[in-house]
């Protein structure tokens, strides 16, 4: 990305977009950032927060609508695909709607980007796409496959596609920390399963991973950030040390532990100081030294799971983050 570029972000009024936009404007000073989403009220609220900054353009549209995407992408250089149906139980109870957005929408983004000659596209993924057991994860796995395969659709097109994958976003709407904070006054925090672990990442770290992907990508890579894990009971203790824990059981489609890289991906996964990179077997990309760069192939029995992670966030560290989160009065919004 550069100072004269135009960037479009689908689902741009969501948690990621509300952090990506100001960070990117400050870091790269692009000519224009287009926020593409389907909720006019969230667009209006976001415009107010950014004081109607002329470098931000708001476009109403849905990733399910390929024609609208095509027109919105005219003159765009870079695309971040953040639009998705994300809440696990919502996807379980509304499967067709989830498929329409997460799979059909991904296909529409790919086709429109190729047609408009976009330079680079980065799609946001999730730990739930690795060895999925719920529909949300399954649709995001399908989406990941679509974006990876898009690099080989035609030798004639010059658009390159890659994916970034990360875990539980601290503070995002619908995630566990704001949920626990909303229950503090009751003195009781609902715990799904005391064994449960989750990867922990801030949205700022997620934005930085996207920046890294744009800089590093040749096409087809799945970038996985090295991040700490935390046990659900420790998260609860960080939020409210004296609260009672009420066991309620896991929700439909929910895992005890999350995984971002499966053992099946080990032969194609390379390690770097701040992240891993999964290279596809397609077109022998996993053997390409230009894509591998200075990466080190992981061990053949390697997998990256929240319960066996070597890095853990402490209760004190999370408590400090929560204090800063609350003092800044941050609100992370949905799509």
C-alpha positions in Angstrom: 0.0 0.0 0.0 1.2 3.5 -0.8 0.2 7.1 -0.4 -1.6 7.3 -3.8 -3.6 4.1 -3.4 -7.3 3.4 -3.1 -8.3 0.7 -0.6 -11.7 -0.9 -0.2 -12.7 -2.9 2.8 -15.8 -5.1 2.7 -17.7 -5.3 6.0 -15.9 -2.1 6.7 -18.1 -0.8 9.5 -17.3 -3.9 11.6 -14.8 -4.3 14.4 -11.8 -4.7 12.1 -12.7 -1.8 9.8 -13.1 0.7 12.7 -9.5 0.0 13.7 -8.0 -0.6 10.2 -9.2 2.7 8.8 -7.6 5.1 11.3 -4.4 3.0 11.6 -4.0 2.8 7.8 -4.7 6.5 7.2 -2.0 7.3 9.7 0.5 4.8 8.6 0.2 5.0 4.8 -1.8 8.2 4.0 -3.7 6.5 1.1 -5.7 8.6 -1.3 -9.0 7.0 -0.4 -10.4 4.3 1.8 -13.8 2.9 0.7 -15.9 1.4 3.5 -18.2 -1.1 1.8 -21.1 -2.5 3.9 -24.8 -3.0 4.0 -25.9 -1.0 7.1 -26.5 2.7 6.5 -26.8 3.5 10.2 -23.4 2.0 11.0 -21.9 3.9 8.1 -23.5 7.1 9.4 -22.2 6.5 12.9 -18.7 5.7 11.6 -18.7 8.8 9.5 -19.5 10.9 12.6 -16.6 9.2 14.5 -14.2 10.2 11.8 -15.6 13.7 11.4 -16.6 13.1 7.8 -12.9 12.7 6.8 -12.8 13.3 3.0 -10.3 10.4 2.7 -13.1 8.0 3.7 -15.9 7.1 1.3 -18.9 5.1 2.4 -20.6 2.8 -0.1 -23.8 0.8 0.6 -23.5 -2.7 -0.8 -23.6 -6.4 0.0 -21.0 -9.0 -0.9 -23.9 -11.1 -2.1 -24.4 -8.6 -4.9 -21.7 -9.1 -7.5 -22.8 -6.3 -9.7 -22.7 -3.8 -6.9 -19.2 -5.1 -5.9 -18.1 -4.7 -9.5 -19.1 -1.0 -9.6 -17.7 -0.2 -6.1 -14.3 -1.7 -7.1 -13.7 0.6 -10.0 -10.4 2.4 -9.6 -9.5 0.4 -6.4 -5.9 -0.9 -5.9 -6.2 -3.0 -2.7 -9.1 -4.9 -1.1 -9.5 -6.3 2.4 -12.4 -8.8 2.6 -13.7 -8.6 6.2 -17.4 -9.1 5.6 -18.8 -12.3 7.1 -21.5 -13.9 9.2 -19.4 -14.7 12.2 -21.5 -15.7 15.3 -21.3 -19.5 15.7 -24.9 -20.1 16.9 -26.3 -17.7 14.4 -24.7 -19.7 11.6 -25.9 -23.0 13.1 -29.5 -21.9 13.1 -29.3 -19.9 9.8 -27.1 -22.1 7.6 -28.2 -20.9 4.2 -27.7 -17.3 5.1 -24.2 -18.0 6.4 -23.3 -19.8 3.2 -24.7 -17.0 1.0 -22.4 -14.4 2.7 -19.3 -16.4 3.6 -19.0 -18.6 0.5 -21.0 -17.0 -2.3 -19.9 -13.6 -1.1 -16.3 -14.7 -1.2 -16.7 -16.0 -4.8 -18.3 -12.7 -5.8 -15.4 -10.7 -4.3 -12.9 -12.8 -6.2 -14.7 -12.5 -9.5 -15.2 -8.7 -9.1 -11.6 -8.1 -8.1 -10.3 -10.0 -11.1 -12.7 -8.2 -13.5 -11.6 -4.8 -12.1 -7.9 -5.6 -12.1 -7.3 -5.1 -8.4 -3.6 -5.5 -7.4 -3.8 -7.4 -4.1 -6.6 -8.9 -2.0 -6.3 -10.1 1.6 -9.2 -12.0 3.1 -9.7 -12.3 6.9 -10.2 -15.8 8.2 -10.5 -17.4 11.6 -9.1 -20.2 13.8 -12.4 -21.9 13.3 -11.5 -22.6 9.7 -8.9 -25.1 10.8 -10.4 -28.5 11.3 -13.9 -27.0 11.5 -16.7 -28.5 13.5 -19.3 -25.7 13.1 -20.8 -24.2 10.0 -19.1 -20.8 10.4 -15.7 -22.5 10.4 -16.7 -24.7 7.5 -17.8 -21.7 5.4 -14.6 -19.9 6.2 -12.5 -22.9 5.3 -14.3 -22.9 1.9 -13.7 -19.2 1.6 -10.0 -19.7 2.3 -9.8 -22.4 -0.4 -11.5 -20.0 -2.9 -9.1 -17.2 -2.2 -6.1 -19.5 -2.4 -7.3 -21.2 -5.6 -8.1 -17.8 -7.2 -4.4 -17.3 -7.8 -4.5 -20.0 -10.5 -7.7 -19.2 -12.2 -6.0 -17.7 -15.2 -2.5 -16.7 -16.2 -4.0 -13.6 -17.8 -5.1 -11.9 -14.6 -2.7 -10.1 -12.4 -4.7 -10.0 -9.1 -3.1 -11.8 -6.2 -5.0 -13.2 -3.3 -3.9 -14.2 0.2 -5.5 -15.0 3.6 -4.8 -14.0 7.2 -6.0 -16.2 10.1 -6.2 -15.3 13.7 -8.1 -16.2 16.9 -10.4 -14.5 19.5 -10.3 -10.7 19.0 -10.1 -9.1 22.4 -12.8 -6.6 23.0 -14.7 -7.1 19.7 -18.5 -7.0 20.0 -20.0 -10.5 20.7 -16.7 -11.8 22.1 -16.1 -13.0 25.7 -14.5 -10.0 27.3 -17.3 -7.5 26.7 -19.8 -10.2 27.5 -18.1 -10.8 30.9 -17.9 -7.0 31.5 -21.6 -6.7 31.0 -22.2 -9.4 33.7 -19.8 -8.0 36.4 -22.6 -6.3 38.4 -24.5 -9.5 38.7 -21.5 -11.1 40.5 -21.9 -14.2 38.3 -20.0 -15.0 35.1 -21.3 -17.8 32.9 -18.6 -20.3 32.0 -19.1 -22.7 29.1 -16.4 -25.2 30.1 -13.6 -24.7 32.6 -11.1 -26.5 30.3 -11.8 -24.1 27.4 -8.9 -22.1 25.9 -8.8 -19.4 23.3 -6.1 -17.6 21.2 -5.9 -13.9 22.2 -5.2 -11.1 19.7 -5.9 -7.4 19.6 -7.4 -5.8 16.6 -4.3 -3.6 16.2 -2.3 -6.8 15.9 -4.8 -8.1 13.3 -4.3 -4.9 11.3 -0.5 -5.3 11.4 -0.8 -8.8 10.1 -2.9 -7.6 7.2 -0.2 -4.9 6.5 2.5 -7.7 6.6 0.5 -9.8 4.2 0.2 -7.0 1.7 3.9 -6.5 1.9 5.0 -10.1 1.8 2.4 -11.9 -0.4 3.1 -13.5 -3.8 -0.4 -15.1 -3.8 -1.9 -18.2 -2.1 -0.4 -17.8 1.4 -2.3 -18.2 4.6 -0.7 -16.0 7.3 -1.1 -17.1 10.9 0.1 -14.8 13.7 1.9 -16.1 16.7 -0.3 -15.1 19.6 -0.8 -16.2 23.2 -3.6 -18.4 24.6 -5.7 -18.1 27.7 -8.0 -20.3 29.7 -11.6 -19.1 30.0 -11.6 -19.2 33.8 -8.5 -16.9 33.8 -10.2 -14.5 31.5 -13.1 -14.4 33.9 -10.7 -13.8 36.8 -9.1 -10.9 35.0 -12.5 -9.3 34.4 -14.0 -9.9 37.9 -11.7 -11.6 40.4 -14.5 -12.1 43.0 -17.3 -13.2 40.7 -18.9 -16.6 41.0 -18.5 -18.9 38.0 -21.6 -20.6 36.7 -21.1 -23.6 34.4 -23.6 -23.5 31.5 -22.1 -25.9 28.9 -20.8 -25.1 25.4 -23.0 -23.6 22.7 -23.9 -25.5 19.5 -20.9 -25.8 17.3 -18.4 -24.6 19.9 -15.0 -26.1 20.5 -13.2 -26.7 23.8 -9.9 -25.6 22.2 -9.2 -23.7 19.0 -6.7 -24.6 16.3 -5.2 -22.4 13.7 -2.8 -24.9 12.0 -3.6 -28.6 11.8 -1.0 -31.4 11.6 -2.1 -32.0 8.0 -0.7 -28.6 7.1 2.7 -29.1 8.7 4.4 -30.2 5.5 3.5 -26.9 3.9 3.9 -24.6 6.9 6.9 -22.3 7.5 7.8 -20.4 10.6 8.9 -16.8 10.9 9.6 -14.5 14.0 6.1 -13.1 14.2 4.0 -15.5 12.3 3.5 -18.8 10.4 2.7 -19.1 6.7 0.8 -22.0 5.2 1.6 -22.5 1.5 -0.8 -24.4 -0.8 0.0 -27.6 -2.7 -1.7 -26.0 -5.7 0.9 -25.3 -8.5 3.6 -26.4 -6.1 3.5 -23.1 -4.3 4.7 -24.8 -1.2 8.1 -25.4 -2.9 8.4 -21.9 -4.3 11.5 -20.1 -2.7 10.0 -16.7 -3.6 7.0 -17.5 -1.3 9.1 -19.4 1.3 11.7 -16.5 1.6 13.6 -17.0 4.9 11.0 -19.3 6.5 11.9 -22.5 8.3 9.7 -25.6 7.7 8.0 -26.7 10.9 8.3 -30.2 12.3 6.2 -32.9 10.6 4.2 -33.4 13.8 3.6 -29.6 14.3 0.1 -28.2 14.9 -0.9 -24.9 16.4 -3.7 -25.2 19.0 -4.8 -22.9 21.9 -4.3 -25.7 24.5 -0.8 -26.7 23.5 0.5 -23.2 22.7 3.9 -22.3 24.1 2.9 -18.7 24.8 0.2 -17.8 27.4 -1.3 -14.5 28.5 -1.3 -13.9 32.2 -4.3 -12.7 34.2 -2.4 -9.5 35.1 -1.6 -8.8 31.5 -5.2 -9.1 30.5 -6.4 -7.0 33.4 -4.0 -4.2 32.4 -5.3 -4.5 28.8 -8.9 -4.3 30.0 -8.2 -1.2 32.1 -6.7 0.5 29.0 -9.7 -0.7 26.9 -12.2 0.8 29.4 -10.3 4.0 29.9 -10.2 4.7 26.2 -14.0 4.0 26.0 -13.3 1.8 23.0 -16.3 0.2 21.3 -15.7 -2.5 18.7 -18.6 -2.8 16.4 -20.0 -5.6 14.3 -20.3 -5.7 10.5 
